């Protein structure tokens, strides 16, 4: 016993009890040597638990020895996580019992118990329940307050294990831990604290800050305290720690703590200094430990549209990695052997060769880098040497990155080499932690705030003689850790994601010859540099996983860059560099390459540069092998064997319109053809077995086809039937994802045909898909798997996509289809409208809304009635999405009613059921009280229905009440707090109501309410489009009596004058572009009212002309002499001129009939306006 106690006493001064110190005790069970058997950890655990329960707290030597033995035996056992026999509650019970037995005065036992807590919780991955946690935390905090400092490290380790994922359960103890005078706050001073205590305290605090989804997070004062402590540690210039690995773990925990705070609280870093300080330290530690880089960052980064200065120390490039980062722990090595310049140069050459091995070096010259760029960049070292090292020396440089630079035979022993490797690994984790924290920071701030720091993290083109500033691309191109490079790429992708509006400012299409560089040019230069660096990293990357991230990042960049404002050639470079990877051995690389191609063909379509690329004759086809068998791409080196390469941006469109599009051929081949076994995703090789491409590759190929059809349909239309067959084949497969993407491709094909037939489409008629071709296409589709997909109730998502595809039929082609095909489509859609699945039901309701507009169906009263009943049923569905689609279709159906009323007259109105019309009116009124997505189309339908009503409807009592409630619903919507789209549609609907002369407009009680609502909006609505539509509605009544009383007429007139004067009052700069349209529409409404004015109305008109005559005259002159952009107003000068002449003639006729030859001022005023305008036009 004495020897055991003595052994522990030896360990006491160090404050840490090594489990190995007591291993000799666990080898001897209680029964002695004769009963020795291999110990069972589970049985021993329960035996020790029972032993602890049998003990009573004491301060005797015997007790201390006995419990010490039990604790040592527990710590020395090799427990297995998740193994049977040891439950979490048993672990918690054992730890609680151990803490109850140990008194705080028995410090060596306190230390041992804390070791046990740390060991068991980490080894068995146990999360302590709230009740036991409360006791154990109380014990740990009391121990920190009462025990000697040599025990604090072990106590803090135990505390870190206890609070891990338990921060939400520690509210009671947070003041003691992270309050203003909390224990952890006192121990985390980087200057005063002991190094070991500092590390352990920061670790505990980081674990305390760890967020658990669905649980409440730390309160704001505690969050701020922890955040400031972590930030202070990261900002510290030096620590009292000689061990580089210890420094790395300290930095990792500080970074993890900040990341947890950002993830858990979702706070927005609004303070510029706080955000700038955080970004400064994150940028600093992004490069931590990278050889040749010693970044001296300012304490705060400030938002700026221009590149910021990085204070790079005058460190010599040949200085070793260890000396450049932490000199105080490696001074002996530095003095013993400093590498020579020539030797370092040799290493750099080998490093370059490693980066560009495996045959990628020849592609490097395609980057078209200028010599000035190559010399000035800190990460463009690998550009030139590969051209010089190709040969026998280059053949052997096929190992991993930086192999020679970090080889153990360079200048230190094997043991030192192992240490160096471990240090590099820990430094890489710091960089990864900084990048992960940066990613969380990006998610915690608004994008418009983030883009103020664009130049600090995104590369820019260096000036002549100035060094390239370090950026995220420096990490991507220089870091030797693939995982770190991948982290940097994820951060860059997050920055680029959603940057389209910010990057849209970039412009370098035209040469800017000014004394300063505009921000648009600076941003365009940054985009070009980003392309160049990413392409360089594609060529240099050796890790398949990181290569995938690079290509995804490129795809993100391509999706957001404004290529129509940039000089041509960028997409050509990307295109040419990505082609070799379409047939890469790694399936993820192939998928990401296709994603990038899809981004290119969907970027600001259509781009002439992309049209050229799509028509490049890069791929040859096997004769006699069918149209879709790609042969050159089956050779991994096909891209090397191109004999002629046209200069970038100089290739011309091929005159032959039947030129094959190689990308369409490629994607068809990837989707439908078995692949050749020239490469494999597994180690199994079987040349005799043909297999399809992996599902992710086929899915991505289908998406590329869909995007290409959407953006470049004119090029894809020559493959119309073939692509239709591909879609059909996909819809017949068993893979649900393949089926869905096949249906999506079919929808894009149908939509492309419909869009091409529109009059504003810039394609000559003779080059469009003909109606007969479209009919043949849909005949083939409807004879294929589409009807089966529509009836596949086990796959509702496929039904939804099939409905969307069926709704893309060209109306003229539908008319030409056989009757049985037409009936099939209608029957399927009406049937699917009864589906229990909301997605299917919504798609069917939308499709019916499309079909109701078909000329051959809209005049069929039976079809209109069936469709109306189906839509009304969906309008009462519990799903908001179904109701929104049904409301849109109801709006289309009522549009059809108006068209039929105008084209077919009373015949259609008499045949249409009054009961169904009343039902539609009631349903639309109820829908106008629904959510905005439903309401916007419900009010549109109400306006059409009220316009459709005839005099014989109005005399029926059941209609009268519903008409009143419908109009009041429209008025309430105009004045309500709905979206601008809802208000616009409501104003449009009231304008439609005013067109129905059968309605008692001007006499009914609702007339005043309707006019008051419109005049309120025209004067004060923030959205100018809504103002324009309300002014248009006010100019709709066709007779004076419809404006109501004199007071009502004058109120409308004065409101329009006020609106005219406020036509430039807006807080939103985007609304200014509608100012001229608004003024024109108000002037048109005033002239319309003047043409209907009576003698009693003229005095008020005269008063307004006296008060505001000058401004009114200016606005009227502007209206008459200038055209108005947009479609909000109609007619040119002649039309407006005639309107004003008619109004003057009308007022003059009042004068002649009542006042004789006396000329009234109103006529003189408007005649002067007309004469002034005529003089200006003649001049």
N, C-alpha and C positions, 0 to 999 in steps of 0.2 A: 504493500500500500504506500509505503513511504517513497519508494522509487517512482510510483505513478504520480504522486503529488509533486515530487521533485521535478519530474519531466515537465509538468505543466508550469511549475514556477519558472523554469528556464524560458518558457515561451511568453510569459506574462509581460516582460518589459517591451516586447515588440508590438504588443497590442493586437496580434493576429494569431490565431491558433490553427496551425496547419493540420488538416485532417490526417496526414500521414504520421503525425507524432504519436498517434494512439493505435495504429494498425495492429501492433502486437497484441493489443487487448482483444480485438475482435476475432483474432485467430484462435483464441482459447475460450471456448464456451464455459458456462458456469460449472459444468461437471468436471472439468479438467481435461487432461490429455487423453485419458482412456475413452472418453465418450465423444471425441472429436468427429464431427461430420461437416460437410460443406454447408456453410450458413445459408439459410433461406431469408432474404431480405424482408419478405412479408411477415413471416412468423416472428422474426426478430423484432420487427417494428411493433407488432402487437404485444410481444413479451416486454419490450421496453416501455410501451405505453402503460401496461399493467404495473410495471415496476414503479413508474413515476406516480401512479395513483396510490401505490402502497406507501410512499414516502410522506413524511410530515416535515414542514419547514423547520430548520434548525440551524444553529451556528456551530455545531460540533464538528470536529475533525472527521469523524466517521461519516457524517452526512455529506460533507463536502466531497469527500473521496468517492462515496457511492454515487452521488448524482453526477460527479465529474466523469466517472467511468461510463455511466449510461449515456451521457451527452456525447462523449467521444465515440462510443459504439454507433450511436444514431448517425453522427456526421460521417463516419467512415463507410457506411453502407452504400452500395451502388443501386440506387432506386431507378426504376424505369417509368418514364412518363406514360400515363394511360394504362399501365399494367393492372391486372385484376388484384383485388385483395386489400388495397389501401384506398379508403374513401376520403374525399376532401374534408368532411366533417371530423374524421378521425385525426387528420393532420392538424386541423385547427385546435381540436381538443388537446392534443399532445403539446402543442406550443403554448396554449394557455396554462396547462398544468405545470409545464416547466417554468414559466414566468411566475406562477404563484409560489413555487417552491423556493425560488431564488430571491434573496434579499438584495436590495440595491447596495448594501455595504459590502457584499461579496463580489467584488468587481470582476475577478477572474471568471466567476460563474456567469455573471451578467454578460461578459464578453462571449463566453462559450454559448450561452443561450441565443445571443444575437447571431452568432455564426450559424446555429442550427436553424433559426428562422430564415435567414438568407438562403441557406443550402436547400432546405426542404421545399420552400415556396418556389425557388427557381428550378430545382431538379424535377419536381412533380407538377410544375406549372399550375399551382393552386391559387385561386383568387379567394381571399378570406371573406367570409360573410360579415354582415354589418355588426352583429352582436359581438363576435370574437374580435373583430377589427377594433372595436371601441376599447376593449380591454388591452389588446396588444399595443395599440398606439399610445394609450395612457402609460403603459409600462415603458415604452421606448422614450417618450418625451421626458418622463420623470428621470430615467437613467441618464439622458443627456444633461439634465439640469443638476443631478447630484453626483454622478460618477466622475472619476478623474478623466482628463483629456485623452489619455492613452487608450481609453475604451471607446471614444467617440466614433472612430472610423468604423468599427464593427457595428455599433449601434445604428449609424447612418446607413450602412449596407442593409441591415434588417429593416429599417424604416423605408428604404427605397423599395424593397420587395413587398412590404405591406401595402404601401399606397399605390402600387402599380395597378392601373385600371380601377382604382378605388377612390379617386379624387372626389367624386360626388358623395361618398359616404363619410368624408373627413371634415364636414362643415364645422363640427364641434371643436376640432383641434386646429383649424386654420389660423386663428389669431396667435396661437402658441408657435406655429410653424412659420407662417409668412406674414404675420402682422408687423406693425412698425418696429417692434422689438422682438420679433420672432427668432427662434433659434436658427433656422435656416438662413434668415436674412443676415444674422450676425456672422455666420460661418462662411458666407459667400463673398466676402470682401477679398478681391484678388490681390491686394497689397498686404493686408494684415494676416490673413488666414494661413494656417499651415497647408502646404500643397496637398497632402493626402486628404485632410479635412475638407479643403475646397472642392476637390474632385468628388468626394463622397456626398457633400451637401448639394452640389449642383446636380448630381445624379438623382438624389432624392427629390429635389425640386422639379426636375424634368419629368420624373415618374408621377409626381403629384399633379402636374399640369396635363397629363395624358387624358384625352377626351374619350368618352364612351358614348357611342351613338344612342340617342334616345334618352340620355340621362342629363340632368341639369349640370351646367358647367360652373366653374369658379366665379364668384362674384367679381364685379369690375375692379374694386380696389385691390384685391389679391392678384387678379390678372395683370394689372398695371405694375404692381410691385415685382412680380416674377419676370415680366417682360423687361423691365428696366434692369434687373439684375443680370439676366442673360445677355442683354445688349451691352452692359458695362464690361462683362467678362470678354465678350467678343471684341470690344474696342480696346482692350488692354494691349499695350505694346510688348510687354514681357511679363513672364511669370517666374516665380521662385521655384521652378521645376526644371531639373536637369535632364529628365527623361523625356525624349521626344514623344514616345508612345503615350505617356501620361498626359502630355499636353494635348495630343490628338483626341484622347477620350474625353478630356474636359471640354474641348471645343465641340465635339460631337454632341455631348449632352446639352450644352447651351443651345446649339442649333435645333436639336430635337425639341427642347422646351419651347422655343419661339414658334416652331412649326405647330406644336400641339395647341398653343394659345391661338394661333391664327385659324387652325382647323376647327377648334372647339367653340370659339366665341363668334366666329364669322364677323369680327369687327372690321370696320373700315378705317384704315389709317389715314385720318383726315389731316393731322398735323404734318405740315411739310417737313419740319425738322425731324420728327420721329420717323417718318417714312424715309426721308433722305439718309438718316443715320443708319437705318436698317439696311437699305440698299447698298450703302457704302461698305458695310462689313460683309455683306453677302458677296459683293463683287470681289472684295479682298480675299475671301476664303474660297472663292471659285477656283483660284489659281494656287492655293496653298500647297507648297511642296513640289510644284512643277519645276523641272530643271530649266535654268536659264531665265527664270522670271522671278523678280522680287518686286511686287507691286506696292508702292506707297500711295495708298488712297487717302483722299481728304476725309475728314470726320463726317461730313455730310455731303450727299449728292443733291444738287438742286435741279429742278426740272428746267430743261432748256431745249429749244429746237436745234441747237448747234452742238457739235461734238465738244465734249469736255476734256480738259487736260488731265491725263494720268501722270502722276509724278513717278516716273520709272527711275529707280536708282541707277547710278552709273556702274552697275555690276558688269564685270567682264564676262563675255559669253563662255569663256572656258572655265569659269569658277564652278566648282562641284555643287551638286544638288544639296548636299548636307550643309555646306557652308553658306549657301544662298538662303536657307530657310532658318535653321536654328544653329548658330555657330557655337553656343556654349556647351553643347554635349559632344562635339566631335572635333575638338581643337587638335588633338594628337594626330588624328588622321590627316587633317589639313596640313600640319607642319611636316608630316612624314613624307608625303608624296603628292605634290601638286601636278596635275596633268599638264603636259606641254600643249602649245597651240596646235602643233602639227598632229599630235596624237588625237586631240579632240576633233580636229578636222577629219581625220580618218574615221573616227567613230561617227561623226555626223553623216558622212557619206554612206556608211553601212546602215545607219538608221534610215536614211532616205531610201536606200535600196529595199529595206524591209517593208517600208510603207507601200511601195509601189510594185511589189513582187507579183508573181503569178500572172504575168503577161499583161498587166494593166498599164505599164509604163508607156507603150506606144500611144495610148489614148490621151496622154497628158498634153501633148502639143495641140490638141484640138481646143484647148481652153482659150487660145488666142490671148495669152497674157502679155502685157507689155513688159519690156525689160525694167522699166522704171518701177512698175508695181512689184515685180518679183524681188527687186533689190531692197525695197523699202518696207516690206511686210515682215512682221515678226514671225509669221507662221507659214510663209511661202518658201521656206528653205527647200522642200522636196521638189520644186518645180524643174530646175535646170539639171542637177546632177544625173537623174535617170537617163537622160539622153547620152551622157558620157560614160556611164557605167554599164551599159548593155554590152555583154560579152562574157568572157569566162569569169570575171569578177562578179558580175551581176547574177550569174547563174546560181551562185551559192548563197545569195542573200534572200533566201526564201523562208526565213524564220519569222517569229513574231516581232511586233514593234519594239524598238529600243533594246533588242537583244544584246548587242555589243556594249551599249552604254551602261547596261546594268549587269553584265556578266561578272561572275565571281573571280575570274582570273585577271581582271584589269589592274587593280592596285591594292586590293585588300584580300585577306584570307577568306577561307570558306565560311568560318564562323561569322566574320564581319559581313560577308555577303548575305548570309541568312538573316542577320539583323537588319541589313539594309533593305532586304526584300520585305521584312515585316514592317519596317518603318514606312516604306512606300505604300504598303497596303493600308496602314492606318491613315496616312495622309490622303490617300484616295478616298477613304470613307469621310474625311472632313469635307473634301470637295463635293462629294455626293450629298452630304448633309446640307451644305450651303445651297446647292442647286435644288434639293427637295424643299428647303425652306423658301427659296425664291419662288418656286412653283405655288406654294401655299400663299405667299404674299400676292402673287398675281391674281389669285382667286379672291383675295380679300379687298381688292381696291378696284375702283372703276377703271375701265379701259382708257377713258380720256385722261385720267391721272397718270396711268402707266405710260402712255405714249409721250408724256413730257420727258421721260427718261430714256427714250428710244436710243439716242446717240451714245448713251453710256453702256449699252449692252449689245447693240447691233453694229456690225462693222461698217465703216465708211471708207471711202477711197482716200488714201493718204495724199497729201500734197507733195510737190516735188521737194525732195530732200528731207521730209519729215517722216518720223516713224509711224507705222500703223498702230492705232490705238488698240489696246486689248479688248476683247469682247467675248461673247459666248462662242463665237467661231474659233477663237484661240484655243478654248478647251476642246472643241470638236476635232481640231486639226493637230493639237500638240499633246493632249493627254494620252498616257500610255495605258490607261484603264478603259476597256470597252464599256464598262458599266457607267463610268463617269461621263464618257462621251455621249452615251445614250441619255443620261440625265440632262446634260446640256441641251441636247436636241429636243427633249420634251419641254424644257423651259422655252426654248425658241419657238416651238410649235404653239405653246400657250400664248406667247406674245403675238404671234402672227394670226392666231385664231380670232376672227371678228375684227380684223384690222382693215377691212376693205374701205370703210369710209375714211379712215386716217390716211391710208396709202393713196386714195383717189386724188389727193392733192399733187402727187408726184407728176412731173412733166419735164421730159427732156427731148420730146419729139422735134422741137424747133430749137435752133441755136439762140441762146440768150446772150446778146452782146451788151451787157450792162456793166456798170462800175462795181456792182456787188453781185453776189450769187444768191438768187431767190431761194426761198425755202423749198419750193417745188423741185428745183434742180438738185438741191442738197439731198432731198428725200429720194429722188430718182437715182442719184449716184449710190446711195445706201442700198437701194433695191438691187442695183446692178452688182455691187460688191457682194451682196448676200447670195445672189445667183452664182457668182464666180467661186466663192468660198465653198458653198455647198457642193458644187460640181467637183471641185478639187477633193473634197472629203469623200465623195462617192468613189473617185478613182483610187484614193489612198486607203480606203477602209478594208480591213481584213476580217472583221467580225461580221458574220451574217446578221446577227441580231441588231447590231448598231447600224449596219448598212440599211436594214429595214427602216430604222428610225430616221435615217438621213433622207431616204426617198419619201417617207411620209411627210417629213418637214418640207421637202421641196414641193410636194403636192399641196400642202397648206399655203405655202408662199404663192404658188401658181394660182390658187383659188382666190387670192386676195389682191394680187398685184394688178395695177391698171395698165395692161399692155397696150391698150389703144392710145395711151398718152406717152408711151415710151418708144424709143427707137427700136425698129425691128431687129431681130436676131437673138434675143434672149431665149425665146421658146425654141428656136432652132437648136441652140446649144443644149438645152435641157433634153430635147427630143433625141438628138444624136447620142448623147451620153447615156440615156436610159435604155436604148435599144438592146445593148448587150445583156442586160439583166432580165429581159423578158423570158429567157430560157435558162435562168440561173438554177443551180441544183437545189437551192433552198426555196421551199414553197412560199415562205413569208416574203422573201425578196421578190419573187415573181408576182405575188399578189400586190405588194406595194408599188411595183413598177407599173402594173395595170392601173392602179389607183391614180398614179401620177399622169398616165396617159389620159385617163378619164377627166382629170382636172384640166389638162391642156385643151381638150376638145370642148370643154364647157366654160372656158374662160372668155368672158365678153364676146360671146359668139355673135356673128361669125367674124373671125379674124382672117385677113388675107394670108398672113404668114402661116397659119394653121392649115388653110386650104392647100397651100403649096406643099406642106409637109405630108398631108394626107395623100397627095397625088404623086409623091416621090416613087419612082420605079425601083424600090429597094429590094423587093421580094420577087423571086421567080417561082413559077409553079411547075410541077412535074407535068410534062405532056402525058396524056392518057391517064391521069390520076384523078380526074374530077376537079371541079372548080375550087374546092375549099381545102385541098391537101397542100399544106405549106411545106416546102422542101428546104429552102435555104435556112429557115429558122430552126430546123432540126439539127443543124450543125452549130455547135456552141461558138464556133469562130466565124460564123457567117458575116458578122459585122466587120471583121478584119479584112475580108476578101472583097470588099467593095472596090471596084476599079476606078470609078469616077465619083468624085464628091463635089457637088456644086458649092460654090462659096455661099456662106450664110447670107440670107436675105436677098440673094440674087437669082434664085431659081424662079422660073416663070411658070405660070399655069399652063398645063398641057392643052393643046388645042383639041385633042381627041376627047370628047365628053364621055366616052365609054371606058376611059382609063380606069383600071382597077384600083380600088382603095385598099392598100395593103393592110391597114389596121382593121378594116371590116373583115378581110380574109383571115387575118390572124385570130380575131376574136371568134369568128365562126368555127375555125379549126379547133380552138381551145375548148369550145363548148360541145361540139357534136362529134368530133373525130377522135378515135383512140390515139393516144400519143405513142410515138416511137420510144423505145427504151434506151435512148442515147444518154439519158440521165435518169436518176432515180432519187426519190425522197427517202428511201430506206436502203438498208444494206442487202436486201434480198434482190438478186438479179435473175431475171428469167426472160431471156430474149424472145422466147416463143409466145409469151403471154402478152396480149395487148390490153392496155387498161386506159381508162379515161383519166383526164387531168383531175387532181384533187378538187374536191367540192369548192373550197375557197377561191381557187383559180378560175373555175368555171363561173362562179357567181360574180366575180369581179369583171370577167370578160363580158358577161351579160350587162353589167352596169355600164361598162364602157360603150357597148353597142347602143344602149338606151340613150346615153348622153350624146353620142355622136349623131344618132337619128334626130334628137331634139335640137342640136345646134347646127347640124350640117345636113339637113334632110335632102337638099338638092343633090348632094353627093351620094346619099344613101338610097335614094329612090330607085336607082338602077338595080339595087339588090332587094327590091320590095318583096317579091315572091319568095326569094331565098330566105330573107330574114323572117318572113311569116312562117316558113317551114321550120326554121330554128325555134321560133316561139312555140309552135305546135308540138315539136319534139320535146321541148322542155316541159310543157304542160302535161305531157303523157308520162313523165318520169315519176318515180316514187319519192324522190327527195322533195320535201315540201318547199324548201328554199329555192330550189331550181324552178319549181312550178311557179312560184310567186314572181320570180324575176322574168320568167318567160311571159307571164301575163303583163308585167310592167313594160316589157319591150313591145308587146302587141299594142298596148295603150299609146305608147310614144309614136308608133308607126301610124296608128289611126289619127292621132292628134296632128302629126306632121302633114298628112294628106289634107285634113280640114283647114289647117292654117295656111297651107299653100294656095288654097282656092280663094282666100280673101282678097278683096280688090286692092288693099294696100300692100299686098305682098309683092316685093320687087323681083318677081320672076315672070318672064314672058309666058304667055298662055301656052305656046307650043312646047314649052319645056316643063310644064306641070304634069302631074299624074292625071291622066284622063279619067273621066267618070267610068268608062268601060274597064279600065285597069283597076280602079278602086272597087268596082263591083266584083270583078273576078277575084280580087284579093279577099274580100269579105265572104264571098261564096265559099272559097277554100277554107277560111277560118271557121265559118259556121258549120261546115261539113266535117270539121276536125274535132279536137278535144274541148273547145270552148263551151258548148252546151253541157258537156259532162262536168266540167269544172264549175259551172254555175249551179249545178244540182248536187255538188259534193258537200253534203251537210256535215260531214266529219271534218271538213277543212274550211271553216268560215272565212279565214283570212284569204284563202284562194278565191272563194266566192266573191269577196269584196273586190279583189283586184280584177277578177273576170268581169264584174259589173262595170268597173271603171273602163275596162277595155271596150266593152260593148257600147258604152256611151260615146265612144270616139268615132263612131261610124259617120262617114260623109253623108249628109242628108240626101244628096242627089244619087249616091250609090245605093242608099237604102230604098229609094223609090224604084230603082232598077232591079232590085233583088226579086227572086220569085216570091209569090204570095206565101208559100209555106215557110220560107225563111223569115219573112216579115212577121208572120203570125207567131213563129217560134220565139223571136226576140221579145215581142210584146208580152206573150204569155209568160215567159221566164221572168221578166222584170216585174210584172204584176204579182206573180207568185212569190218572188223573193221579198216583195214589200211586206209580206206577212211573216217573215223570218223572225225568230225569237232572238237572234243575235243582233245587237245594235249596230255593229259595223256593217253587216250585210244589209240590214234594213236601211241604214243611212245611204249606202251606195246605190241601192235600188231606187230610193226616193229621188236621189240626184239624177240618176239615169232617166227616170221618167220625166224629170224637168227638162232634160235635153231633148228627149223624143217629142215632147209636146210642141216644140218649135219647128219640127219637120213639116215642110209644106204639105206633104202627102197625108199627114196625120192630123194636123191642127184643124182641118175643116171637117173631120169625121166627128160628128156630135157624140156618137157612142164612145169612141176612144177618149174624147175630152172628158166625158162624164165618168168613165171608169178610172181615168187617171186622177180626176178631182177627188173621187171617193177614196182612192188609195192614199193620196197625199194628205187628205184631211185626217185619215186614220193615223198616219205617221206624225201629224202635227200634234197629236195628243199623247205621243209616246213619252215615257219617263226619262229617256236619254236626251240630254241637251243637244248632243251631236245630231241625233235623228231629227229632232225638232228644227234645228238650224237648216239642215239639208231640205227638209220638207217645206220650210218657209221659203227657201230660195226657189224651189220648184213651183210653189204656189204663186210666187211673183211671176215666174215665166208663164204659168198657165193663164194668169190674168192678162199678161201682155198679149197672149194669143187671143183672148176674148176681144180685146180692143182691135187687134188686126182683123179678126173675122167680122167685127161690127162695121169696120170701115170698108172692108172689101166685099162682104156678102150682104150687108144691110140688115134689115129687120128679119130676114129669113132665119138666120142663125140664132138671133135673140129669141125668136118665138119658139124655136125647137129646143132651146136650152131650158132645162127644168128650173122653174122658179124656186122650188123647194131646195134644190141643190145650191142655187145662187144664194139663198138666204143662209143656208148652212155654211157656205164659204165666208159670207160676210161676218157671221157670228164667230167663226173660228179665227178669222184674221184679226178681229177685234180683241179676242182673248190673247192671241199670240203677240199683239202689240204691247202687252204688259209683261212679256217674258224677258229673258236676258237679251242683251244687246245684239248678239249674233242672230237671234230669232227675230227680234223686234225690227231690225233694219229692213228685212224683206217683207215682214208682215205689214208694215205701213205702206210699202210699195204696192202690195196686193190690195190693201184697202183703197188706195187712190184709184187703182184701175177698176175695182168693183163698183165704186161710187160713180165713176165715169161711165161705166157700162149700163147702169140702171136707166130704165125708160119710164115715161110718164105713167104707164099703167102699173108699174111697180110701186110708184110713190103713193098711189091712192089706196094701196092695201095696208091695213093697220099693222100687220105683223112686220112690214118693211119700215114703216115710219119710225117706230121706236128704235130699231136697230141702226137706221141711218143716223139718227141723232147721237147715239152712243159711239158709233164708228167715227164720226167727225170729231166728237169730243176727245176720243182716244188719239186722233192725229194732232189736235191742238195741244194736248198734254205732252205728247212726244216732242213737239217743236219746242216747248218751253221747259222740258225736262232736262235732267243732267246726264243724258246718254252721250254716247260718242258722237263725234262730228259726222260720221257716216250715217248714224241713225237720224240725226237732225236734218242732214241733207236730203235723205229719202223722205222724211216727213214733209219737208217743204215742197219737194217734188210731187208728193202725193196730194197735197192741198192744191197745187197748181192743176193737177188732173181733175180734182173735184170741181174746180171753178170752170172747167171746160164743159161740164154737163149743164146745158141750158135748162134742162128739165128740173133741176134742183132749185129751190127758192132762195138763191143766193141774193143777199141784200134785204130780204124780207124775214127770213128765219132768224130765230134768236141766236143761233150758233154763228151767224155771219159776223157779228161784231167781235166775237171771241176769236174767230179765225183771222180776221184782219189785224186785231191787236197782237196776236201771237207773231204774225209775220212782220209787222212793223217793229216789234220789240227786237226780233232777231236781226232785221236789216240794219238796225242802228247800233247794236251792241255785241253781236256774236264775235268771238275771237277769230273764228275761222272764216276767211273771206269767201271760200267756195259756198258755204252755207248762206252767207249774205247775198251772194249772187243768185242762188237758187230762190231765196225768199223774194228778192226784187223781181225775178222772172215770174214768180207766182202772182205777185201784185199786179203785173201787167197782163195777166191772162183774161180777166172778165171782158166780155165782148160788147157790153152795153152799159150805159150810165146807171141804170137802176140797180145793176148788180153790185155797185159800190155802196149802195145804201143811202142813208141820209146825207144832208149837206155836211153835217158835223163829221160823219164818218169819212166822207170823201176828203174833206180838208185835213183831217187827222192823218190820213194816208199820204196826202201831198206833202204836208210838213215833215212827216217822218222820212220821206224820201229825200227832201232837201237836207235834213239833218244828216242822214246817212251819206249824202254826197259830200258834205263838208268833213265828215269823219272817215272818208275813204282812205286816208293815209295814216290813221291812228291805229297802230298795232305795236305790240311788244315783241312779236315774233318776226324776225327778219325774213323768214321764208314766205311770209304772207305778202310781201311787197310785190312779188311778181304777178299777183292777181289784182293789184290796185286798178290798173287800167281797165281790166275786164269788168270789175265792179262798177266803176264810174260809168262805163258805157251802158251797162244793164240798167243802172238807175236812171240815166238820161233817157233811155228808151222807154222806161216805165213812166217817166214824167211826161214825155211827148204823147204816149198812149193815153194817159189820163187827160191831158190837155185837149186831145181830139174828141173827148167825150164830155167835156165840161159844159155846164149849163150857165145861164146868166147869173143864177144865184151863187155859183161857185167862183165866179170871177173876182169878187172883191178880196177874198182871201188870197187868191193867186196874185192879185195886184199887190197886196201887202208884202208878200214874201219877195216879190220882184223888187220892191222898193228897198227892203232891208238887206237882201242878199243878192241883189241883181248882178253885182260885179263878179262874184265868184261863180254864180250860175252861168253867166255868159261865157266865162273862160272854160268851164267844164263842157258846155254845149259846143263851143267852137272846137275844142279838142276832140269831142265825140264825132263831130261831123267831118273833120278834115284828116283824121288819121285812122288807119285800120287797127283792129284789136287782135292780138295774138290769142290763140286758144279757140275753143268751140263754145264758150259760154254765151256769146252773143252772135247774132246772125246778120248777114247783109253787109255790103260795102257802102261806099259814099252815096251812090245813087239811091240805094234803098233808104238810108237814113235821111237823105235830103228830101225824098218824096214823103216820108213820114212827117217831117216837120212842116212841109208845105201843106199837107192834108190837115194837120192840126191848126195851122194859121188860117186856112180856108174855113175850117169849122168855126173858129172864133170870129172870123170876119162875117160869116153867115149869121151868127148871133147878133152881131153889131147891126147888120143891115135890116134884120127883121124886127129889131126892138128899138134901136137908137138912130135909125136912119143913116145919114152920111157921116155922123160923128165918129171919129176914129178913136178906139179905146187903146189904152197904153199897152195892154198885153200884146196886141197885134204888132204895134210898133216895135216893142222889145224883141220879139222873136223874128220879125222881118229884118231888123238890124243884124241879128246873129246870122241869118241866112245870107244876107247881102255881103257881110264881112267874109264869110266862108267862101262864097262864090268869087269874090275879088282875089282872095289868096290863091284859089285854085287856078284862076285865069292867069295870075301873075307868075 
